[in-house]
Amino acid sequence: MILQSFNLVLIKSLAVQFVEYSVLMAAFFIFFVLMNNLIDKINKTKDSKAKVLSN
């Protein structure tokens, strides 16, 4: 009985850790994508400014 409850607690803690890890990974991924979009926008504005200056 004690062993069963211990296994249940272990499984729950593993599940919680897995969920926390997944959320962390998702947050990093979203941050990475947003940063990439931001960098692309900055590069595009630089390119358009360069085109305007060259013209």
Secondary structure by P-SEA (a helix, b strand, c coil): caaaaaaaaaaaaaaaaaaaaaaaaaaaaaaaaaaaaaaaaaaaaaaaaaaaaac
